[in-house]
Each structure stands twice: as C-alpha cells, then as structure tokens.
Amino acid sequence: MYSLNCKGRLFSWHEPIVMGILNLTPDSFYTGSRIRSEEMLLRQAEKMVGEGAAILDFGGLSSRPGALEISEDAEIDRVCPAIQLIASRFPASLISVDSYRYNVAKAALDAGASIINDIGAGEHENLALLAAVENIPYICMHMRGNPRTMQNLTDYEDIITEVLDFFISRKAEYTRLGVNDLIIDPGFGFAKTTAQNFLLLKKMKMLEMLDLPVMVGLSRKATVYKTLDIKPEDALNGTTVLHTLALEQGARILRVHDVKEASETIRLWTSYANA
C-alpha cells in the first residue's frame, strides 16, 4: 500500500491509480488533449473524475520535443485560474501541477494544487525543497536537458543502470531535504529513443528496489505511434498495450489522456494479478 499526504489530506491506495492529463497548452503533441475554453475544461475534468481519475494533472507549458518556453507569467495565467476552478468544483480530487518552475509551482499550490509533478527532476529549480516545505508529494522524472535539447542527449552507456542510479541519488537527496512522499517517473520519451523506451519498460521492475511508487507517462507517445506508423489520435489501442506491460513491470500510477480505458486496464490487470 502507498499513501500520500496532500496538504494534510491522506490519500492511500492498494491498486494502481490513474492521473488524468489536463493540457492548457495550445501546442500539445496530441491535439485531442488541448483545453480551449473554461466550458471544455469543466467538461473534461468532470469526465475524468467520473471515469476514475484519482489525480488531475494541470500543465501550462508544452514538454513535447522541440517545444519553446513561454514566460513564467504566461504559464501562471494558464494554470492557476484553471486549478482554482476545478478545485472549487471537484474538491475531492487531488490536483497536481506539471511544471519545472518554482514560481509557477508555488502559485499553483496557492491556487489549490497539492502535488508537484516536475519533469525537470530538480535540475532547473529546487522544487523538491518547495515540496518539503509545503509537506506535499513530489514527482521526480528522469530527463536530460530540456524539451528543446533532450532528443540530442540519448547517448547512454547503460540506460537501465543510469536511470536507476539517478533515482537512488535523488531519493537520498530529497530525503535529506525533507520530502516525505516521493514518486518517480522513468521519463519515457524524454531524452530516450524508441528502442531505449522499450528497453526501459522491459527492465522497469528494477525500480522496485527503491520502494517508491512509480508513475509512467506512455499515453499516445511517439513510442506508440511511430512504432505503429500512425498518428497520436490513433494510438489509444497501442497505449493500452503498453499500459498493461507497465503495470506488469511495477507501475502504480498511469498518467493518461484517456481515463476510462486506463481505469479498465487497471481493473482487468488487477483481477488477473490477484487470480
């Protein structure tokens, strides 16, 4: 069983859970995930909550390969009003902010978020310290460089060992800082080739030695659609296959665009695993 302290609210779970992606960016790689209005945001959040999302993840800065940065103020303007709205309408839902900027994360926490999802894993700004001070969960993802440069930084000697060593080091550092609830994300698609993504997925069970919940973000990514030679819009079936493999390899949080399908995958896999 895992548990998270989210601003004094204890959330515990035995079976894998779903994090629903709410993209507030106009240039997300998957066009179907782009939120264009307040009405659309409410409708999508309600749909995800109804389909079983335990966490709603808000992002205002695209992390697709080659994505350009926007100002902190622009990111805050995208994220915070949306978080305030959903926190007021769906108070039982946990809300995370997907950002690697300290000021954005702090503003999002003030707006109602209670989890930091940092794709930069503390490389850019010390969001782990913010999580420790606020006593909230911190999601640490493995990545090299940033979204503009990461696809040129895939020269690993042994990707499995390097990712594992990265998390061993980060766990020690963040424990020292006072982070009580740490979640790790292998960072599929971030500074990794398709072949490396499949190898990392195949060997991901090695991360269990860290005794930390593992989150995976495989939803409609290039590993699916490029392998199948299709578009992201057609990659739901392939995503479900990789989610099943990820659960078998120890994933405990699925970060997804399609909550219903991920929730059903978890239910079926759990029944199979417990048979």
Buried (B, 14 or more C-beta within 10 A) or exposed (E): EBEBBBBEEEBEBEEBBBBBBBBBBEBBBBEEBBBEEEEEBBEBBEEBBEBBBBBBBBBBBBBBBEBEEBEBEEBBBBBBBBBBBBBEEBEEBBBBBBBBBBBBBBBBBEBBBBBBBBBBBBBBBEBBBBBBEBBBBBBBBBBBBBBEEBBEBBEBEEBBEEBBEBBEEBBEEBEEBEBBBBBBBBBBBBBBBBEBBBBBBEBBEBBEEBEBBBBBBBBBBBBBBEBEEEEBEEBBEBBBEBBBBBBBBBBBBBBBBBBBBBBBBBEEBBEEEEE
